[in-house]
């Protein structure tokens, strides 16, 4: 499964490896005109070829596209309100298609890499057969400052999606 944890610092998006080819991060800071090429290059050196952006009002398609990295905006507000099942379904399906189906290294990020991205990756781990406490451990080992704010929503979605509770 490879090492997990923080591999890039704050200015580079705090990229954390969850499982081989699956990363959680925060939104990269690319306001400096010279920064985008350097940033995209850093992500590419880690093998990332696809990005799922969970920020509601963001469009970084040009930023990622400049480096040949596929970009998918799957934004939702980080309001603390329950997350709709459809959001989990679309996000998990996209991640599994790219990461498992096409074997692309994939980054899932939100603004701070603390609530939405860890929760969506948690849902992916449930689909892959991990018990909730194991999925939580995997996410938090990789990203200790994460808070699985939407974990209960992910479990409810998984039960609805699969017709059964997560493995025990």
C-alpha contacts under 8 A as a table, 3 or more apart, distances in Angstrom:
res1	aa1	res2	aa2	distance
1	X	19	X	5.74
1	X	20	X	5.33
2	X	19	X	6.87
2	X	20	X	5.85
3	X	17	X	7.19
3	X	19	X	7.90
4	X	16	X	6.79
4	X	17	X	4.67
4	X	18	X	5.46
4	X	19	X	6.75
4	X	141	X	7.24
4	X	142	X	5.10
5	X	16	X	4.82
5	X	17	X	5.24
5	X	18	X	6.87
5	X	141	X	6.68
5	X	142	X	3.96
5	X	143	X	6.02
6	X	9	X	7.42
6	X	14	X	6.43
6	X	15	X	5.80
6	X	16	X	4.29
6	X	17	X	6.69
6	X	142	X	6.84
6	X	143	X	6.99
7	X	14	X	7.08
7	X	15	X	5.71
7	X	16	X	5.85
7	X	17	X	7.30
8	X	12	X	5.80
8	X	13	X	6.76
8	X	14	X	5.03
8	X	15	X	5.10
8	X	16	X	7.38
9	X	12	X	5.41
9	X	13	X	6.52
9	X	14	X	4.83
9	X	15	X	7.25
10	X	13	X	5.31
10	X	14	X	4.85
11	X	14	X	7.26
11	X	28	X	6.93
11	X	29	X	6.26
12	X	15	X	7.36
12	X	28	X	5.85
12	X	29	X	7.05
12	X	39	X	6.31
12	X	42	X	7.80
13	X	25	X	5.90
13	X	26	X	5.01
13	X	27	X	5.65
13	X	28	X	4.30
13	X	29	X	6.87
14	X	25	X	5.41
14	X	26	X	5.93
15	X	23	X	6.57
15	X	24	X	6.02
15	X	25	X	4.55
15	X	26	X	7.13
16	X	23	X	5.44
16	X	24	X	5.22
16	X	25	X	5.97
16	X	142	X	5.87
16	X	143	X	6.21
17	X	20	X	7.05
17	X	21	X	7.47
17	X	22	X	6.16
17	X	23	X	4.52
17	X	24	X	6.54
17	X	142	X	6.00
18	X	21	X	7.94
18	X	22	X	5.60
18	X	23	X	5.42
18	X	24	X	6.86
18	X	138	X	6.79
18	X	139	X	6.29
18	X	141	X	8.00
18	X	142	X	5.25
18	X	143	X	7.92
19	X	22	X	5.11
19	X	23	X	7.12
20	X	105	X	7.83
21	X	47	X	7.57
21	X	48	X	7.47
21	X	99	X	6.93
21	X	103	X	7.81
21	X	104	X	6.90
21	X	105	X	4.10
21	X	106	X	6.01
22	X	99	X	7.05
22	X	105	X	5.96
22	X	106	X	5.22
22	X	107	X	6.19
22	X	108	X	7.83
23	X	105	X	7.79
23	X	106	X	6.10
23	X	107	X	4.61
23	X	108	X	6.15
24	X	107	X	5.68
24	X	108	X	4.99
24	X	109	X	5.66
24	X	113	X	6.50
24	X	117	X	6.33
24	X	118	X	6.69
24	X	121	X	7.78
24	X	143	X	7.68
25	X	107	X	6.86
25	X	108	X	6.35
25	X	109	X	4.68
25	X	110	X	7.01
25	X	112	X	7.28
25	X	113	X	4.82
25	X	117	X	7.43
26	X	109	X	5.15
26	X	110	X	5.41
26	X	111	X	5.25
26	X	112	X	4.36
26	X	113	X	4.13
26	X	114	X	7.69
27	X	53	X	7.95
27	X	109	X	6.04
27	X	110	X	5.75
27	X	111	X	4.88
27	X	112	X	6.37
27	X	113	X	7.36
28	X	39	X	7.73
30	X	33	X	7.36
30	X	35	X	5.55
30	X	36	X	5.51
30	X	39	X	7.60
31	X	35	X	7.19
32	X	35	X	5.20
32	X	36	X	7.54
33	X	36	X	6.82
34	X	37	X	6.69
34	X	38	X	7.30
35	X	38	X	5.29
35	X	39	X	5.99
36	X	39	X	5.08
36	X	40	X	6.00
36	X	63	X	6.52
37	X	40	X	5.29
37	X	41	X	6.01
37	X	66	X	7.79
37	X	67	X	7.28
38	X	41	X	5.11
38	X	42	X	6.26
39	X	42	X	5.09
39	X	43	X	6.42
40	X	43	X	5.17
40	X	44	X	6.06
40	X	63	X	7.79
40	X	64	X	6.63
40	X	66	X	7.99
40	X	67	X	5.78
41	X	44	X	4.97
41	X	45	X	6.09
41	X	67	X	7.13
42	X	45	X	5.17
42	X	46	X	6.74
43	X	46	X	5.27
43	X	47	X	6.73
43	X	48	X	5.66
44	X	47	X	4.92
44	X	48	X	5.12
44	X	49	X	6.77
44	X	67	X	7.80
44	X	69	X	7.88
45	X	48	X	7.43
47	X	105	X	5.75
48	X	51	X	7.61
48	X	69	X	7.32
48	X	104	X	7.07
48	X	105	X	4.54
48	X	106	X	5.39
48	X	107	X	6.62
49	X	68	X	7.42
49	X	69	X	4.74
49	X	70	X	6.09
49	X	104	X	5.88
49	X	105	X	5.59
49	X	106	X	6.16
50	X	69	X	5.41
50	X	70	X	4.47
50	X	71	X	5.96
50	X	72	X	7.84
50	X	98	X	7.41
50	X	104	X	6.64
50	X	105	X	6.47
50	X	106	X	4.76
50	X	107	X	6.38
51	X	64	X	7.95
51	X	69	X	7.12
51	X	70	X	6.08
51	X	71	X	4.93
51	X	72	X	6.14
51	X	106	X	5.64
51	X	107	X	4.76
51	X	108	X	5.94
51	X	109	X	7.59
52	X	71	X	6.21
52	X	72	X	4.90
52	X	73	X	5.86
52	X	74	X	6.57
52	X	95	X	7.83
52	X	106	X	7.57
52	X	107	X	6.18
52	X	108	X	4.74
52	X	109	X	6.30
53	X	58	X	7.79
53	X	71	X	7.48
53	X	72	X	6.21
53	X	73	X	4.78
53	X	74	X	5.83
53	X	75	X	6.41
53	X	108	X	6.19
53	X	109	X	5.22
53	X	110	X	5.87
54	X	73	X	6.23
54	X	74	X	4.99
54	X	75	X	4.00
54	X	76	X	6.06
54	X	108	X	7.47
54	X	109	X	6.05
54	X	110	X	4.78
54	X	111	X	7.75
54	X	116	X	6.78
54	X	117	X	6.81
55	X	58	X	5.65
55	X	73	X	7.51
55	X	74	X	7.27
55	X	75	X	4.42
55	X	76	X	5.93
55	X	77	X	6.80
55	X	109	X	7.97
55	X	110	X	5.25
55	X	111	X	6.19
56	X	74	X	7.44
56	X	75	X	3.82
56	X	76	X	4.46
56	X	77	X	5.38
57	X	75	X	6.94
58	X	73	X	7.48
58	X	75	X	7.50
59	X	62	X	7.85
59	X	73	X	6.90
60	X	63	X	5.15
60	X	64	X	6.32
60	X	71	X	7.52
61	X	64	X	5.41
61	X	65	X	5.62
61	X	70	X	7.91
61	X	71	X	5.57
61	X	72	X	7.72
62	X	65	X	4.94
62	X	66	X	5.94
63	X	66	X	5.60
63	X	67	X	7.45
64	X	67	X	5.59
64	X	68	X	6.63
64	X	69	X	5.17
64	X	70	X	6.75
64	X	71	X	6.35
65	X	68	X	4.83
65	X	69	X	5.27
65	X	70	X	6.33
65	X	71	X	7.04
66	X	69	X	7.45
74	X	87	X	7.82
74	X	91	X	6.87
78	X	81	X	7.81
78	X	115	X	7.36
78	X	116	X	6.82
80	X	149	X	7.17
80	X	150	X	7.63
82	X	150	X	7.38
82	X	153	X	6.33
83	X	87	X	6.91
83	X	88	X	7.73
83	X	150	X	7.17
83	X	153	X	6.13
84	X	87	X	5.53
84	X	88	X	7.08
85	X	88	X	5.33
85	X	89	X	6.20
85	X	157	X	5.34
86	X	89	X	4.94
86	X	90	X	6.05
87	X	90	X	5.45
87	X	91	X	6.06
88	X	91	X	5.17
88	X	92	X	5.80
88	X	120	X	6.74
88	X	123	X	7.34
88	X	154	X	7.13
88	X	157	X	7.02
89	X	92	X	5.40
89	X	93	X	5.97
89	X	161	X	7.79
90	X	93	X	5.24
90	X	94	X	6.11
91	X	94	X	5.19
91	X	95	X	6.15
91	X	120	X	7.17
92	X	95	X	5.13
92	X	96	X	6.03
92	X	120	X	7.04
92	X	121	X	7.84
92	X	123	X	7.01
92	X	124	X	5.60
93	X	96	X	5.28
93	X	97	X	6.00
94	X	97	X	5.14
94	X	98	X	6.26
95	X	98	X	5.34
95	X	99	X	5.70
95	X	100	X	7.74
95	X	106	X	7.49
95	X	124	X	7.73
96	X	99	X	5.18
96	X	100	X	5.09
96	X	101	X	6.36
96	X	124	X	7.48
97	X	100	X	5.77
97	X	101	X	4.56
97	X	102	X	6.30
98	X	101	X	5.55
98	X	102	X	4.88
98	X	103	X	6.20
98	X	104	X	5.50
98	X	105	X	7.85
98	X	106	X	7.27
99	X	102	X	5.93
99	X	103	X	4.78
99	X	104	X	4.85
99	X	105	X	6.00
99	X	106	X	6.10
100	X	103	X	5.07
100	X	104	X	7.42
108	X	117	X	5.66
108	X	121	X	7.59
109	X	112	X	7.72
109	X	113	X	5.67
109	X	116	X	7.80
109	X	117	X	5.20
110	X	113	X	5.18
110	X	114	X	7.61
110	X	115	X	7.78
110	X	116	X	6.18
110	X	117	X	5.61
111	X	114	X	7.95
112	X	115	X	7.74
113	X	116	X	7.08
113	X	117	X	5.74
113	X	118	X	6.77
113	X	146	X	6.85
114	X	117	X	6.78
114	X	118	X	6.32
114	X	145	X	6.73
114	X	146	X	4.22
114	X	147	X	5.58
114	X	148	X	7.48
115	X	118	X	5.75
115	X	119	X	6.09
115	X	146	X	6.40
115	X	147	X	5.50
115	X	148	X	5.60
115	X	149	X	5.41
115	X	150	X	7.01
116	X	119	X	5.16
116	X	120	X	6.17
116	X	148	X	7.75
116	X	149	X	7.50
116	X	150	X	7.09
117	X	120	X	5.23
117	X	121	X	6.20
118	X	121	X	5.17
118	X	122	X	6.00
118	X	139	X	6.46
118	X	146	X	6.58
118	X	147	X	7.44
118	X	148	X	6.19
119	X	122	X	4.90
119	X	123	X	6.36
119	X	148	X	5.30
119	X	149	X	6.89
119	X	150	X	5.52
119	X	151	X	5.64
119	X	154	X	7.01
120	X	123	X	5.05
120	X	124	X	6.43
120	X	154	X	7.42
121	X	124	X	4.93
121	X	125	X	6.31
121	X	139	X	7.50
122	X	125	X	5.10
122	X	126	X	6.38
122	X	135	X	5.73
122	X	136	X	6.55
122	X	139	X	6.67
122	X	151	X	7.14
122	X	154	X	7.45
123	X	126	X	5.04
123	X	127	X	6.44
123	X	151	X	7.70
123	X	154	X	5.39
123	X	155	X	7.27
123	X	158	X	7.19
124	X	127	X	5.18
124	X	128	X	6.35
125	X	128	X	4.93
125	X	129	X	6.57
125	X	130	X	5.66
125	X	135	X	5.68
126	X	129	X	5.22
126	X	130	X	4.97
126	X	131	X	6.44
126	X	132	X	6.63
126	X	135	X	6.60
126	X	155	X	7.90
126	X	158	X	7.19
126	X	166	X	6.49
127	X	130	X	7.28
127	X	158	X	7.24
129	X	166	X	7.38
129	X	167	X	6.47
130	X	134	X	5.97
130	X	135	X	5.61
130	X	166	X	7.53
130	X	167	X	6.51
131	X	134	X	5.22
131	X	135	X	6.07
131	X	166	X	5.90
131	X	167	X	4.82
131	X	168	X	5.55
132	X	135	X	5.07
132	X	136	X	6.04
132	X	155	X	7.72
132	X	166	X	6.73
132	X	167	X	7.55
132	X	168	X	7.87
133	X	136	X	5.05
133	X	137	X	6.14
134	X	137	X	4.98
134	X	138	X	6.16
135	X	138	X	5.13
135	X	139	X	6.29
136	X	139	X	5.25
136	X	140	X	6.06
136	X	148	X	7.77
137	X	140	X	5.18
137	X	141	X	5.81
138	X	141	X	5.26
138	X	142	X	6.39
139	X	142	X	5.32
139	X	143	X	6.00
139	X	144	X	7.78
139	X	146	X	7.87
140	X	143	X	4.77
140	X	144	X	4.58
140	X	145	X	7.27
140	X	146	X	6.32
141	X	144	X	5.65
143	X	146	X	5.58
148	X	151	X	5.23
149	X	152	X	7.84
150	X	153	X	5.16
150	X	154	X	6.25
151	X	154	X	4.92
151	X	155	X	6.24
152	X	155	X	5.09
152	X	156	X	6.23
153	X	156	X	5.12
153	X	157	X	6.04
154	X	157	X	4.98
154	X	158	X	6.02
155	X	158	X	4.98
155	X	159	X	6.18
155	X	165	X	7.60
155	X	166	X	7.14
156	X	159	X	5.18
156	X	160	X	6.25
157	X	160	X	5.07
157	X	161	X	5.85
158	X	161	X	4.89
158	X	162	X	5.79
158	X	163	X	7.73
158	X	164	X	7.67
158	X	165	X	7.09
158	X	166	X	7.01
159	X	162	X	5.40
159	X	163	X	5.22
159	X	164	X	4.94
159	X	165	X	4.82
159	X	166	X	6.80
160	X	163	X	5.26
160	X	164	X	7.32
162	X	165	X	7.70
